[in-house]
C-alpha cells in the first residue's frame, strides 16, 4: 500500500510540474493571453451583469444543449475553485485537481457534468500551453501508442457507462461518482496525513535521481519475461540493452487508466505512474514524459467524444476554472520559496481530507433519494451542507493562507528576482 501511495504522489507531482510549466507558457505569451481574453469575455460580461436567468442559449441559458443552467454564483464559484486548485497545485506540487469535481458538485453541478467539465478544463489548458514535454521526461513513442490505444477504449467504456447510469438514474450517477471519490480521497488523504506526521519527526527518505525506485518489482520481472507480440523496447539509455514489455500489458494499463479517468473526470496520471513503475518496470523518467502526453490525448478524447457532444460539459465553468487555476498556480509556485515544506504537506493532507468529508457527507442524501435509507430530507440535506461547509472552510483557509503569505513576501520575492537578473546583485 505504501508503494501505491508513493506512486500516486509521484504521479501527482509530475502532473503538477506540467501544469506549472503550462501556465507559465500561457501567461508568458501575449497571443495566448489575447486568445484567452477573447474566449473569456463572452462569458464574463453576462456574468458580471448577473443575467443568469436570461442568458441566450449559446452562452449557457436553460435552453442550450450544453450547459443546462447558469448562474453567477456557479460561475464565480468556478473561478474560486480553479484558483484554489491552482494554489494547491503550485504550492504543494501535487494533487490540486482532485478537489475540482467534488467542489463543482458542491456548487450544485450534477456529477456527470462536473466530470465532463473537469476533463475539458484539463484539455483546454493543455492545448493552450503546448508545453515542451522533454523538460518533464522522455516521451517513448511505442509505449505512448500502445497506452493510448487502450486508453481510448477505456475512456469510451467509462463514458458509455457514466452516461448510461445517468440516463437510468441521475441520483445513482451522482452517488457512484461521489463514492469513487470517497475511496480515492480517503486513501490519499489519510496516507498524506500519516506521511505529514512522520515527516515532522524524521526526514524524508530519498529515492533515485528521478524520485522513484531503481529496482524492478517481482511483478515487473514476471511481466517482462512474457513474450507476447508486439514487444516494446524501452529505457535503452538507462539500462544496458534496454528492457522489453508486451504492448498488450501496456494497452491493458491504458484501458484501466482511461476508464477511471472517464468516471472521475481527471487525466488519469495518478494511476499511470504506479502501473508503469511498479507494474511494468518502466523508469520514472520515461514514465513522466509518456504520462503527460497521454493525459492530453485522454482528456481531449474523453471530454469531447464522451461528454461534450452529449451536452455534459459546462463551458462557462471550464473557462472560470481555467482562468482561476492559471493565476493560482503562479502564486502557489512563488509561495513555495518562502514557506517551509512541512507546513505545505500538512495543508495538502487537510485539503484532500476535506474533499473526502465533502463527498462522504453527501452520500446519505443520495441514499435517501434512492429509497435505501429512511432519514428525513431535512436531516440528509443538513449532513450534506455540513460537508460542504467543512470542505470550503478548510480549502478556503488554505487558499487565504497561501495568498496572505504571498502578499507579505512580495518584497522578498522581488528582491530575489532583482538579484537573480543580469546585472543584479546576484552577478
Residue pairs with C-beta under 8 A, 6 or more apart in sequence:
1 191
2 191
3 213
3 217
3 274
3 278
4 274
4 278
5 187
5 188
5 191
5 195
6 274
7 273
7 274
7 275
7 277
7 278
8 188
8 270
8 271
8 273
8 274
9 94
9 95
9 192
10 211
10 212
10 273
10 277
10 284
11 269
11 270
11 271
11 272
11 273
11 274
11 291
12 94
12 95
12 269
12 270
13 93
13 94
13 211
14 136
14 137
14 269
14 273
14 287
14 288
14 291
14 292
15 94
15 97
15 267
15 269
15 270
15 291
15 292
15 295
16 89
16 90
16 92
16 93
16 94
16 95
16 96
17 93
17 136
18 131
18 136
18 292
18 295
19 86
19 89
19 90
19 96
19 125
19 325
19 329
20 89
20 90
20 93
20 329
20 333
21 129
21 131
21 135
21 136
22 125
22 126
22 128
22 129
22 131
23 86
23 90
23 125
23 129
23 325
23 326
23 329
23 330
24 330
25 32
25 129
25 130
25 131
26 32
26 33
26 36
26 125
26 128
26 129
26 326
27 33
27 326
27 330
32 128
35 128
36 128
36 322
36 323
39 319
40 319
40 323
42 59
43 59
43 60
43 75
43 315
43 316
43 319
43 320
46 52
46 55
46 59
47 72
47 75
47 76
47 316
50 72
52 70
52 71
52 72
52 73
52 75
53 71
54 61
55 61
55 70
57 63
57 64
57 65
58 64
59 70
59 316
60 66
60 67
60 69
60 70
60 314
60 315
60 316
61 70
62 68
62 69
62 70
65 311
66 308
66 311
66 313
66 314
66 315
67 113
67 313
67 314
67 315
67 316
67 317
68 113
68 311
70 316
73 107
74 107
74 108
74 109
74 316
74 317
75 316
75 317
75 320
76 320
77 103
77 107
77 320
78 104
78 107
78 316
78 317
78 318
78 319
78 320
78 321
78 324
79 320
79 321
79 323
79 324
80 324
81 99
81 100
81 103
81 104
81 107
81 320
81 321
81 324
82 100
82 121
82 320
82 321
82 322
82 323
82 324
82 325
82 326
82 328
83 324
83 325
83 327
83 328
83 399
84 96
84 99
84 103
84 324
84 328
84 395
84 396
84 398
84 399
85 96
85 97
85 99
85 100
85 103
85 321
85 324
85 325
85 328
86 96
86 324
86 325
86 326
86 327
86 328
86 329
86 330
86 331
86 332
87 96
87 328
87 329
87 331
87 332
87 335
87 398
87 399
87 402
87 403
88 95
88 96
88 99
88 328
88 332
88 348
88 351
88 395
88 398
89 95
89 96
89 97
89 325
89 328
89 329
89 332
90 96
90 328
90 329
90 330
90 331
90 332
90 333
90 334
90 335
90 336
91 332
91 333
91 335
91 336
91 339
91 344
91 347
91 402
92 332
92 344
92 345
92 347
92 348
93 336
94 348
95 188
95 270
95 348
95 352
96 325
96 328
97 118
97 122
97 266
97 267
98 184
98 185
98 188
98 266
98 352
98 355
99 351
99 352
99 354
99 355
99 395
100 114
100 118
100 121
100 265
100 321
101 111
101 114
101 115
101 118
101 177
101 181
101 264
101 265
101 266
102 178
102 181
102 185
102 355
102 358
102 359
102 391
103 355
103 358
103 391
103 392
103 395
104 113
104 114
104 117
104 118
104 314
104 317
105 111
105 114
105 174
105 177
105 178
105 359
105 362
106 358
106 362
106 387
106 388
106 391
106 392
109 117
109 314
109 317
110 166
110 170
110 173
110 174
111 166
111 173
111 174
111 176
111 177
111 178
112 162
112 163
112 166
112 170
112 173
112 174
112 177
112 307
112 312
113 307
113 312
113 313
113 314
114 177
114 265
114 314
115 162
115 177
115 262
115 263
115 264
115 265
115 307
115 312
116 265
116 303
116 306
116 307
116 308
116 312
116 313
116 314
117 265
117 312
117 313
117 314
117 315
117 317
117 318
117 321
118 265
118 266
118 321
119 261
119 262
119 265
119 266
119 267
119 299
119 302
119 303
119 307
119 313
120 299
120 303
120 304
120 307
120 308
120 313
120 315
120 318
121 318
121 321
121 322
121 325
122 266
122 267
122 295
122 299
122 303
123 296
123 299
123 300
123 303
123 304
124 318
124 319
124 322
125 322
125 325
125 326
126 295
126 296
126 299
126 300
127 296
127 300
128 322
131 292
133 139
133 289
133 292
133 293
134 289
136 288
136 289
136 292
137 210
137 285
137 286
137 287
137 288
137 289
137 290
137 291
137 292
138 237
138 285
138 286
138 289
138 290
139 289
139 290
139 292
139 293
140 232
140 234
140 282
140 286
140 289
140 290
142 232
142 233
142 234
142 247
143 232
143 234
143 250
143 276
143 282
143 286
143 290
144 290
144 293
144 294
146 230
146 232
146 247
146 250
146 251
146 254
147 250
147 251
147 253
147 254
147 257
147 272
147 290
147 294
148 254
148 294
148 297
148 298
149 251
149 254
150 250
150 251
150 252
150 253
150 254
150 255
150 256
150 257
150 258
151 254
151 255
151 257
151 258
151 261
151 268
151 294
151 297
151 298
151 301
152 254
152 258
152 298
152 301
153 251
153 254
153 255
153 258
154 254
154 255
154 256
154 257
154 258
154 259
154 260
154 261
154 262
155 258
155 259
155 261
155 262
155 298
155 301
155 302
155 305
155 306
156 258
156 262
156 305
156 306
157 255
157 258
157 259
157 262
158 258
158 259
158 260
158 261
158 262
158 263
158 302
158 306
159 262
159 302
159 305
159 306
159 307
160 306
161 262
161 263
162 173
162 177
162 262
162 263
162 306
163 306
163 310
163 312
165 172
165 173
165 176
166 173
169 370
171 366
171 369
171 370
172 366
172 370
174 362
174 366
175 363
175 366
175 367
175 370
176 263
177 263
177 264
178 359
178 362
178 363
178 366
179 359
179 363
180 263
180 264
181 264
181 355
181 356
181 359
182 356
182 359
182 360
182 363
184 264
185 352
185 353
185 355
185 356
185 359
186 356
186 360
188 352
189 349
189 352
189 353
189 355
189 356
190 353
192 345
192 348
192 349
192 352
192 353
193 349
193 350
193 353
195 345
195 349
196 342
196 345
196 346
196 348
196 349
199 342
199 345
200 342
207 213
207 214
208 214
208 284
210 283
210 284
210 285
210 288
211 284
212 277
212 283
212 284
212 287
213 277
213 278
213 284
216 224
216 281
217 278
217 279
217 281
219 278
219 279
220 278
220 279
220 280
220 281
221 281
223 245
223 246
223 249
223 279
223 280
223 281
224 243
224 244
224 245
224 280
224 281
226 246
226 249
227 246
228 246
228 248
228 249
229 246
229 247
230 246
230 247
231 244
231 245
231 246
231 247
232 244
232 245
232 246
232 247
232 250
233 242
233 243
233 244
234 242
234 243
234 244
234 245
234 282
234 286
235 242
235 243
235 282
235 283
235 286
236 242
238 283
238 285
238 286
239 283
243 281
243 282
245 280
245 281
245 282
249 280
250 280
253 272
253 275
253 276
253 279
253 280
254 294
256 271
256 275
257 268
257 271
257 272
257 275
257 294
257 298
258 268
258 298
258 302
260 266
260 268
260 271
261 267
261 268
261 298
261 299
261 302
262 302
262 306
267 295
267 298
267 299
268 294
268 295
268 298
269 291
269 292
269 294
269 295
272 287
272 290
272 291
272 294
273 284
273 287
273 288
273 291
276 282
276 286
276 287
276 290
276 291
277 283
277 284
277 287
282 290
303 313
307 313
328 399
331 402
331 403
331 406
332 402
334 406
334 409
334 413
335 402
335 405
335 406
335 409
336 344
337 409
337 413
337 416
338 405
338 409
338 412
338 413
339 402
339 405
347 398
347 401
350 394
350 398
351 394
351 395
351 398
353 394
354 390
354 391
354 393
354 394
354 395
355 391
357 387
357 390
357 391
358 387
358 388
358 390
358 391
359 387
360 387
361 383
361 384
361 386
361 387
361 388
361 390
362 384
362 387
364 373
364 375
364 379
364 380
364 383
364 384
365 377
365 380
365 381
365 383
365 384
367 373
367 380
368 374
368 375
368 377
368 380
373 380
418 424
418 425
419 425
419 426
420 426
